[in-house]
Every structure is written in structure tokens, then in C-alpha cells.
């Protein structure tokens, strides 16, 4: 079974995503609300994957991605964003995001992306 942590400051969206993941045999180990919590939860749980929103107050997804990479360069981190500009995509590539999912997304696409990233595929942008 694949294990994940979900990081999103919007509780309703995180709750729905977590429920869907659990229904598809993906174990949600923990949830966090910002990039700083992402790092703390990653160190504590060591999940197979991280699903992290990009725009969050205080410590954003860039912070979480960068700090997790410093701790574990091989971490599998899927970033979720409402807008993927060329600048954002370039920055996420530079920080070595495993994949990027653009909102709004279909939940089946999230499952497919998780499977691909877990198996070693890098997908810098997808819908």
C-alpha cells in the first residue's frame, strides 16, 4: 500500500482528497497546512509520496519542497497548483518536484500520477 502525506491549507479540499485516496488503497499518514508542517510530517512519517499545495500562508509549497529535498533528495513530491505559469513550472523543475498537478483536477488523474511517480516517472506538469 502506498503511503502519503497531504499538505493543503484548505481543509475541505484536503479532506475530500484524503477520503478519495483512502478509498483507492492509498494510506494517508498525516495532513498539514503549510510547507513547514510538510517538512516536519515528512521527517516523522517518511511517506512514499507527498501531495502538497503550492500556495499556502506562512510557509508555501516552495518552502516545503526545498526543505524536504535538503533532508531527502530522493523524496517523491507532487505539487498541486491552481495556476502553472512558465515561471512557476521552471521554479518547480529547479526544485525537482516529481510532478505537478493543475487544479481543477479529476481525482482519477491524481491516482494515476501517484502510481507513475511511485514507479519512478517524473511528470513536471499535468492535468
C-alpha positions as CSV (number, residue, x, y, z in Angstrom):
1,X,0.0,0.0,0.0
2,X,1.3,3.5,-0.9
3,X,1.6,6.0,1.9
4,X,1.2,9.7,1.6
5,X,1.0,12.9,3.5
6,X,-1.3,15.7,2.2
7,X,-0.4,19.3,2.7
8,X,-3.1,21.9,1.9
9,X,-4.3,25.0,3.8
10,X,-7.8,24.5,2.5
11,X,-9.3,21.9,4.9
12,X,-12.3,21.0,2.8
13,X,-10.2,20.2,-0.3
14,X,-7.7,18.2,1.8
15,X,-10.5,16.2,3.4
16,X,-12.1,15.3,0.1
17,X,-8.7,14.3,-1.3
18,X,-7.8,12.2,1.7
19,X,-11.1,10.3,1.6
20,X,-10.6,9.6,-2.1
21,X,-7.1,8.4,-1.6
22,X,-8.1,6.1,1.2
23,X,-10.9,4.7,-1.0
24,X,-8.2,3.8,-3.5
25,X,-6.0,2.0,-1.1
26,X,-3.6,4.9,-0.5
27,X,-2.8,5.3,3.2
28,X,-2.9,8.9,4.3
29,X,-0.4,9.1,7.2
30,X,-1.0,12.7,8.1
31,X,-2.3,16.1,6.9
32,X,-0.6,19.5,7.3
33,X,-1.5,23.1,6.5
34,X,1.8,24.7,5.3
35,X,5.3,24.0,4.0
36,X,6.9,24.0,7.4
37,X,4.4,21.3,8.6
38,X,5.2,19.3,5.4
39,X,8.8,19.1,6.4
40,X,8.0,18.1,10.0
41,X,5.5,15.4,8.9
42,X,7.8,14.1,6.2
43,X,10.6,13.6,8.8
44,X,8.2,12.0,11.2
45,X,6.3,9.6,8.9
46,X,8.7,9.1,5.9
47,X,5.8,8.6,3.4
48,X,6.2,7.1,-0.1
49,X,4.9,10.4,-1.5
50,X,4.0,14.0,-0.6
51,X,1.0,15.7,-2.1
52,X,1.4,19.5,-1.5
53,X,-0.4,22.6,-2.5
54,X,1.8,25.4,-3.8
55,X,0.1,28.5,-2.4
56,X,-0.3,28.5,1.4
57,X,0.1,31.1,4.0
58,X,3.3,31.5,6.1
59,X,5.4,28.7,4.5
60,X,4.3,27.9,1.0
61,X,4.9,24.8,-1.1
62,X,8.2,26.1,-2.5
63,X,9.5,26.2,1.1
64,X,8.2,22.7,1.8
65,X,9.6,21.3,-1.4
66,X,13.0,22.9,-0.9
67,X,13.4,21.8,2.7
68,X,12.2,18.2,2.1
69,X,14.7,18.0,-0.8
70,X,17.5,19.1,1.5
71,X,16.5,16.4,4.0
72,X,15.8,13.7,1.4
73,X,16.9,14.3,-2.2
74,X,15.1,11.2,-3.3
75,X,11.7,12.2,-1.9
76,X,8.7,11.9,-4.2
77,X,6.8,15.2,-4.1
78,X,3.8,16.0,-6.2
79,X,2.9,19.7,-6.2
80,X,-0.7,20.9,-6.7
81,X,-1.4,24.4,-8.0
82,X,-4.2,26.4,-9.4
83,X,-2.0,28.2,-11.9
84,X,1.1,26.9,-13.7
85,X,2.9,29.8,-15.3
86,X,6.2,29.3,-17.1
87,X,7.9,30.9,-14.1
88,X,6.2,28.5,-11.7
89,X,6.9,25.5,-13.8
90,X,10.6,26.5,-14.2
91,X,10.9,27.0,-10.4
92,X,9.3,23.6,-9.6
93,X,11.6,21.9,-12.1
94,X,14.6,23.6,-10.5
95,X,13.5,22.4,-7.0
96,X,13.0,18.9,-8.5
97,X,9.2,18.4,-8.0
98,X,8.4,14.9,-9.0
99,X,5.2,16.0,-10.7
100,X,2.8,18.9,-10.9
101,X,-1.0,18.6,-10.9
102,X,-3.0,21.7,-12.0
103,X,-6.4,22.5,-10.4
104,X,-9.1,21.7,-11.1
105,X,-8.1,18.1,-11.5
106,X,-10.0,14.9,-11.8
107,X,-9.4,12.6,-8.8
108,X,-8.6,9.6,-11.0
109,X,-5.8,11.7,-12.5
110,X,-4.3,12.1,-9.0
111,X,-4.3,8.4,-8.5
112,X,-2.6,7.8,-11.9
113,X,0.0,10.5,-11.1
114,X,0.7,8.9,-7.7
115,X,1.2,5.5,-9.4
116,X,3.5,6.9,-12.1
117,X,5.7,8.9,-9.6
118,X,5.9,6.0,-7.2
119,X,7.3,3.9,-10.1
120,X,9.9,6.5,-10.9
121,X,8.4,8.6,-13.7
122,X,8.9,12.3,-13.5
123,X,6.0,14.4,-14.7
124,X,6.6,18.1,-14.3
125,X,3.2,19.3,-15.5
126,X,0.0,17.5,-16.0
127,X,-3.8,18.0,-15.7
